[in-house]
Amino acid sequence: MFKLFATTTLLIVLAALPAVAGDFLLENFNGDPTPRITVGQSVEGSVVYKLDGTAKDGFLSLEFTRGKMAGMAYVYLPIAERLARRAADYDGITFKVKGDGTSTYGLIEVRADNFVSIYQAIFPLTSKDWTTVSIRWDDFFQMNDAGRDTPINWRDLNKFAFGSRADWGSCRYCVDDIALATIPARPPYCAPDGYAKLESTVRKLKEGEPLTIVVLGDSITHGTKVPKEKRETDLYFQVAAAHLKTVFPASIITTVNAGTSGDTITEGIIRVGHEVAPQRPDLVIVLLGANDAIYDFPKSRVEKAMSKLIDALIISTDAEILILGPTPISDKPGVPEGYDELYAKIAADKRVAYLNLTPALTILARDDYQRAFGDNVHLSEYGHRIVAKAVSEYILELAK
């Protein structure tokens, strides 16, 4: 029941804000002249669009077929020039959406051709009826790999698209009546009481109720530097679950690996919709930030991204959340560890659980510390066991 409530909350948050449309960017998709729509795709057939309806009441239908090797797929609309001129006068954008009923998010991207200024925002597709979506400019997150934390400079941008990246999720939806709008600021999101102490997770472990754990991460969670045949049993969350099982023999624990190599925190936001929410997790463990550190993302950018990721989890699932501080990187000493205090603050503000992994690794003797890594970034099998011990002991301490 709460799952339905959480999904409905997303619709309320993005749809029912009292936005005031002030400047239509594209009001009629079948008018005269017909909008100049173009497609960009890495793999032929990744995206299909068509104009539906009548000349009086037309709309745009979009379909994205996604896969691991699908690359990018975007439908570009001829509204970037007006955005560049008028967007700064408004708080955000509003449009009508009719979704496909899935948890996969729809995506807007605005960017410049230099690929240095790229910003994206997500919206729900859970309603199969026409729904008005309102997205503030501060709901957009920065996606380029250049490290700076750069606010949107609309005059630099010349592309507006609906679309998706590889690993997104296949989806279909319709859009109509795109307009700039005045949208009030939203109150900050917070998890319900008890999430910070993982009260529901602990109860299910003790009472033998089924417990589904989804682990959202990058290549460390994926298992890079761990032999493929051991990635079903020997990764940190799997070892931690096995340890919890020995303490709570009646427990029924299922783990789901949602780790994707190369992901930054913002790319984790994107995958919440189609990789995390459909699993109906009871607990989501997040280990992200190593790639943000490799790209030298400043703390201000990391803070925005992690906050939006936790918001997406709170809104789209009814799961408790455990944020893990990123593990060290040998050629970036102190960089990922520098996020620890920031993560702790965000977790406290959002009322979710947080575990700093740095002490569990840096306390090791020098030879053991080196043995904990398969290279300068990725954990070895031994390193996964060290992190597993820290995670399971953290949960067991809460269980006391």
LINLINPE-V459444 format. One record per residue. N is the residue number from 1. RES is the residue in one small letter. PHI is phi in whole degrees, 0 to 359 (NA if undefined). NEAR is the number of other ideal C-beta (glycine too) atoms within 10 Angstrom. D_LAST is the distance of its C-alpha to the last C-alpha in whole Angstrom. Layout:
n & res & phi & near & d_last
N & RES & PHI & NEAR & D_LAST
N & RES & PHI & NEAR & D_LAST
This chain:
n & res & phi & near & d_last
1 & m & NA & 6 & 29
2 & f & 294 & 10 & 27
3 & k & 303 & 14 & 28
4 & l & 295 & 10 & 32
5 & f & 296 & 10 & 31
6 & a & 296 & 17 & 29
7 & t & 296 & 19 & 33
8 & t & 298 & 14 & 35
9 & t & 300 & 16 & 33
10 & l & 301 & 23 & 34
11 & l & 294 & 19 & 38
12 & i & 297 & 12 & 38
13 & v & 297 & 18 & 37
14 & l & 269 & 24 & 39
15 & a & 252 & 19 & 42
16 & a & 261 & 12 & 42
17 & l & 298 & 20 & 42
18 & p & 285 & 9 & 46
19 & a & 287 & 24 & 47
20 & v & 243 & 13 & 51
21 & a & 293 & 20 & 53
22 & g & 239 & 14 & 55
23 & d & 202 & 15 & 57
24 & f & 290 & 15 & 57
25 & l & 269 & 22 & 57
26 & l & 202 & 20 & 58
27 & e & 266 & 12 & 58
28 & n & 225 & 19 & 60
29 & f & 277 & 25 & 60
30 & n & 237 & 16 & 63
31 & g & 276 & 14 & 65
32 & d & 235 & 6 & 68
33 & p & 276 & 5 & 68
34 & t & 292 & 12 & 65
35 & p & 303 & 15 & 62
36 & r & 277 & 8 & 62
37 & i & 252 & 16 & 59
38 & t & 232 & 11 & 59
39 & v & 236 & 14 & 56
40 & g & 235 & 15 & 54
41 & q & 210 & 19 & 53
42 & s & 283 & 14 & 52
43 & v & 238 & 15 & 53
44 & e & 303 & 6 & 55
45 & g & 90 & 9 & 54
46 & s & 291 & 23 & 51
47 & v & 221 & 23 & 52
48 & v & 228 & 15 & 54
49 & y & 225 & 18 & 55
50 & k & 204 & 12 & 58
51 & l & 266 & 16 & 59
52 & d & 248 & 14 & 59
53 & g & 87 & 15 & 61
54 & t & 251 & 8 & 64
55 & a & 298 & 12 & 66
56 & k & 278 & 8 & 65
57 & d & 216 & 12 & 61
58 & g & 264 & 17 & 60
59 & f & 210 & 19 & 56
60 & l & 254 & 23 & 55
61 & s & 259 & 16 & 53
62 & l & 232 & 19 & 51
63 & e & 220 & 17 & 50
64 & f & 242 & 25 & 48
65 & t & 254 & 16 & 47
66 & r & 245 & 21 & 44
67 & g & 202 & 13 & 43
68 & k & 301 & 8 & 42
69 & m & 251 & 9 & 46
70 & a & 281 & 21 & 47
71 & g & 66 & 16 & 47
72 & m & 267 & 17 & 48
73 & a & 208 & 26 & 49
74 & y & 225 & 23 & 50
75 & v & 244 & 21 & 53
76 & y & 267 & 17 & 55
77 & l & 249 & 23 & 56
78 & p & 277 & 13 & 59
79 & i & 235 & 18 & 57
80 & a & 296 & 20 & 56
81 & e & 296 & 12 & 59
82 & r & 290 & 15 & 59
83 & l & 302 & 24 & 55
84 & a & 301 & 18 & 56
85 & r & 277 & 12 & 59
86 & r & 244 & 15 & 57
87 & a & 302 & 22 & 53
88 & a & 296 & 13 & 52
89 & d & 275 & 11 & 54
90 & y & 232 & 21 & 51
91 & d & 271 & 21 & 47
92 & g & 176 & 20 & 47
93 & i & 228 & 28 & 48
94 & t & 228 & 27 & 48
95 & f & 198 & 24 & 49
96 & k & 265 & 16 & 49
97 & v & 225 & 24 & 47
98 & k & 239 & 17 & 47
99 & g & 271 & 24 & 44
100 & d & 254 & 16 & 44
101 & g & 84 & 12 & 41
102 & t & 267 & 19 & 39
103 & s & 273 & 24 & 36
104 & t & 299 & 29 & 37
105 & y & 279 & 27 & 38
106 & g & 278 & 24 & 42
107 & l & 223 & 20 & 43
108 & i & 248 & 22 & 45
109 & e & 232 & 21 & 46
110 & v & 238 & 24 & 49
111 & r & 197 & 21 & 50
112 & a & 255 & 18 & 53
113 & d & 294 & 10 & 55
114 & n & 282 & 11 & 54
115 & f & 62 & 11 & 50
116 & v & 268 & 13 & 49
117 & s & 249 & 22 & 48
118 & i & 228 & 21 & 46
119 & y & 227 & 21 & 44
120 & q & 227 & 23 & 42
121 & a & 216 & 23 & 41
122 & i & 248 & 23 & 39
123 & f & 210 & 24 & 40
124 & p & 281 & 26 & 39
125 & l & 241 & 23 & 41
126 & t & 289 & 20 & 39
127 & s & 268 & 19 & 42
128 & k & 270 & 12 & 45
129 & d & 258 & 7 & 47
130 & w & 298 & 14 & 48
131 & t & 225 & 19 & 46
132 & t & 274 & 19 & 46
133 & v & 252 & 25 & 44
134 & s & 239 & 26 & 44
135 & i & 234 & 21 & 43
136 & r & 285 & 20 & 43
137 & w & 298 & 18 & 44
138 & d & 282 & 16 & 41
139 & d & 278 & 21 & 39
140 & f & 286 & 22 & 41
141 & f & 239 & 22 & 39
142 & q & 280 & 21 & 41
143 & m & 245 & 19 & 41
144 & n & 288 & 17 & 44
145 & d & 274 & 15 & 43
146 & a & 295 & 14 & 45
147 & g & 289 & 14 & 42
148 & r & 295 & 12 & 43
149 & d & 266 & 14 & 41
150 & t & 244 & 15 & 45
151 & p & 294 & 11 & 45
152 & i & 294 & 17 & 47
153 & n & 251 & 11 & 51
154 & w & 300 & 18 & 53
155 & r & 290 & 12 & 56
156 & d & 272 & 14 & 55
157 & l & 263 & 21 & 54
158 & n & 221 & 16 & 56
159 & k & 223 & 17 & 54
160 & f & 228 & 25 & 52
161 & a & 211 & 22 & 51
162 & f & 264 & 24 & 48
163 & g & 176 & 22 & 47
164 & s & 196 & 30 & 44
165 & r & 253 & 19 & 43
166 & a & 300 & 16 & 43
167 & d & 68 & 20 & 39
168 & w & 287 & 23 & 40
169 & g & 159 & 19 & 40
170 & s & 294 & 16 & 43
171 & c & 198 & 23 & 44
172 & r & 224 & 18 & 47
173 & y & 197 & 23 & 47
174 & c & 240 & 19 & 50
175 & v & 228 & 24 & 51
176 & d & 199 & 20 & 53
177 & d & 52 & 18 & 54
178 & i & 276 & 23 & 53
179 & a & 214 & 20 & 53
180 & l & 289 & 23 & 52
181 & a & 209 & 22 & 50
182 & t & 267 & 15 & 49
183 & i & 231 & 22 & 45
184 & p & 293 & 12 & 43
185 & a & 294 & 9 & 40
186 & r & 265 & 14 & 37
187 & p & 291 & 6 & 34
188 & p & 293 & 9 & 31
189 & y & 277 & 18 & 28
190 & c & 220 & 14 & 25
191 & a & 288 & 19 & 22
192 & p & 297 & 13 & 21
193 & d & 303 & 9 & 18
194 & g & 96 & 14 & 15
195 & y & 295 & 22 & 16
196 & a & 297 & 19 & 15
197 & k & 257 & 14 & 11
198 & l & 51 & 22 & 12
199 & e & 299 & 15 & 11
200 & s & 290 & 18 & 14
201 & t & 300 & 24 & 13
202 & v & 299 & 21 & 9
203 & r & 298 & 13 & 11
204 & k & 295 & 21 & 14
205 & l & 297 & 26 & 12
206 & k & 290 & 13 & 11
207 & e & 265 & 11 & 14
208 & g & 74 & 12 & 16
209 & e & 279 & 13 & 18
210 & p & 302 & 10 & 20
211 & l & 229 & 23 & 18
212 & t & 257 & 17 & 21
213 & i & 248 & 24 & 20
214 & v & 254 & 26 & 23
215 & v & 248 & 27 & 24
216 & l & 262 & 27 & 26
217 & g & 197 & 26 & 28
218 & d & 250 & 26 & 31
219 & s & 293 & 18 & 33
220 & i & 296 & 28 & 30
221 & t & 291 & 26 & 28
222 & h & 301 & 20 & 31
223 & g & 109 & 24 & 31
224 & t & 305 & 17 & 34
225 & k & 79 & 17 & 35
226 & v & 251 & 21 & 33
227 & p & 308 & 9 & 35
228 & k & 304 & 7 & 36
229 & e & 290 & 8 & 35
230 & k & 252 & 13 & 32
231 & r & 279 & 16 & 30
232 & e & 260 & 11 & 29
233 & t & 223 & 11 & 27
234 & d & 249 & 17 & 26
235 & l & 277 & 27 & 25
236 & y & 304 & 30 & 22
237 & f & 285 & 26 & 20
238 & q & 289 & 21 & 22
239 & v & 294 & 21 & 21
240 & a & 297 & 27 & 17
241 & a & 297 & 23 & 17
242 & a & 296 & 15 & 19
243 & h & 294 & 18 & 16
244 & l & 298 & 22 & 13
245 & k & 296 & 15 & 16
246 & t & 290 & 9 & 16
247 & v & 279 & 13 & 12
248 & f & 240 & 19 & 13
249 & p & 301 & 7 & 16
250 & a & 278 & 10 & 17
251 & s & 293 & 18 & 16
252 & i & 236 & 13 & 19
253 & i & 248 & 21 & 19
254 & t & 243 & 13 & 22
255 & t & 249 & 20 & 23
256 & v & 235 & 17 & 26
257 & n & 272 & 19 & 27
258 & a & 247 & 22 & 29
259 & g & 262 & 24 & 30
260 & t & 232 & 20 & 34
261 & s & 301 & 15 & 35
262 & g & 88 & 13 & 37
263 & d & 289 & 24 & 35
264 & t & 269 & 24 & 34
265 & i & 297 & 28 & 32
266 & t & 294 & 24 & 35
267 & e & 291 & 22 & 35
268 & g & 294 & 28 & 32
269 & i & 304 & 26 & 32
270 & i & 300 & 25 & 35
271 & r & 277 & 23 & 33
272 & v & 303 & 27 & 31
273 & g & 296 & 26 & 33
274 & h & 254 & 20 & 35
275 & e & 250 & 22 & 32
276 & v & 256 & 24 & 29
277 & a & 305 & 28 & 29
278 & p & 296 & 16 & 31
279 & q & 282 & 17 & 28
280 & r & 49 & 13 & 26
281 & p & 291 & 25 & 23
282 & d & 268 & 22 & 20
283 & l & 220 & 26 & 18
284 & v & 246 & 27 & 21
285 & i & 257 & 25 & 20
286 & v & 243 & 27 & 23
287 & l & 232 & 26 & 25
288 & l & 222 & 28 & 28
289 & g & 134 & 30 & 30
290 & a & 297 & 27 & 32
291 & n & 288 & 23 & 35
292 & d & 299 & 27 & 35
293 & a & 292 & 23 & 35
294 & i & 299 & 20 & 38
295 & y & 277 & 13 & 40
296 & d & 61 & 13 & 39
297 & f & 294 & 26 & 38
298 & p & 291 & 11 & 37
299 & k & 299 & 13 & 34
300 & s & 297 & 11 & 36
301 & r & 289 & 21 & 36
302 & v & 297 & 25 & 33
303 & e & 298 & 18 & 31
304 & k & 299 & 19 & 34
305 & a & 294 & 25 & 33
306 & m & 295 & 26 & 29
307 & s & 298 & 17 & 29
308 & k & 292 & 22 & 31
309 & l & 295 & 27 & 29
310 & i & 296 & 27 & 26
311 & d & 302 & 21 & 28
312 & a & 299 & 22 & 30
313 & l & 291 & 29 & 26
314 & i & 297 & 23 & 26
315 & i & 286 & 19 & 29
316 & s & 266 & 23 & 30
317 & t & 225 & 25 & 26
318 & d & 251 & 19 & 24
319 & a & 278 & 27 & 21
320 & e & 288 & 26 & 18
321 & i & 230 & 25 & 19
322 & l & 239 & 25 & 17
323 & i & 268 & 25 & 20
324 & l & 256 & 26 & 20
325 & g & 294 & 23 & 23
326 & p & 297 & 28 & 26
327 & t & 284 & 25 & 27
328 & p & 296 & 22 & 29
329 & i & 234 & 20 & 33
330 & s & 297 & 11 & 35
331 & d & 266 & 9 & 38
332 & k & 230 & 16 & 37
333 & p & 302 & 10 & 35
334 & g & 82 & 10 & 33
335 & v & 282 & 18 & 33
336 & p & 299 & 23 & 30
337 & e & 299 & 21 & 28
338 & g & 293 & 16 & 30
339 & y & 279 & 25 & 28
340 & d & 302 & 18 & 25
341 & e & 297 & 12 & 25
342 & l & 296 & 16 & 27
343 & y & 301 & 23 & 24
344 & a & 299 & 15 & 22
345 & k & 294 & 13 & 24
346 & i & 298 & 21 & 25
347 & a & 300 & 23 & 21
348 & a & 296 & 11 & 21
349 & d & 295 & 13 & 24
350 & k & 273 & 24 & 23
351 & r & 63 & 18 & 20
352 & v & 241 & 23 & 18
353 & a & 280 & 22 & 16
354 & y & 217 & 20 & 17
355 & l & 228 & 22 & 17
356 & n & 277 & 18 & 20
357 & l & 275 & 23 & 21
358 & t & 304 & 18 & 23
359 & p & 301 & 13 & 22
360 & a & 297 & 21 & 21
361 & l & 265 & 19 & 24
362 & t & 286 & 11 & 26
363 & i & 284 & 10 & 24
364 & l & 292 & 16 & 26
365 & a & 299 & 8 & 30
366 & r & 305 & 7 & 33
367 & d & 296 & 8 & 33
368 & d & 292 & 13 & 30
369 & y & 298 & 16 & 30
370 & q & 296 & 13 & 33
371 & r & 290 & 15 & 32
372 & a & 285 & 22 & 29
373 & f & 237 & 19 & 32
374 & g & 276 & 17 & 34
375 & d & 206 & 12 & 36
376 & n & 281 & 11 & 36
377 & v & 234 & 22 & 34
378 & h & 270 & 21 & 32
379 & l & 288 & 28 & 29
380 & s & 277 & 16 & 30
381 & e & 303 & 18 & 29
382 & y & 297 & 14 & 27
383 & g & 297 & 25 & 26
384 & h & 298 & 27 & 24
385 & r & 292 & 18 & 22
386 & i & 296 & 23 & 22
387 & v & 293 & 24 & 20
388 & a & 301 & 23 & 19
389 & k & 297 & 15 & 17
390 & a & 296 & 19 & 16
391 & v & 293 & 25 & 15
392 & s & 294 & 21 & 13
393 & e & 293 & 14 & 11
394 & y & 297 & 20 & 10
395 & i & 293 & 21 & 9
396 & l & 294 & 16 & 7
397 & e & 295 & 8 & 5
398 & l & 295 & 16 & 5
399 & a & 291 & 17 & 4
400 & k & 290 & 5 & 0
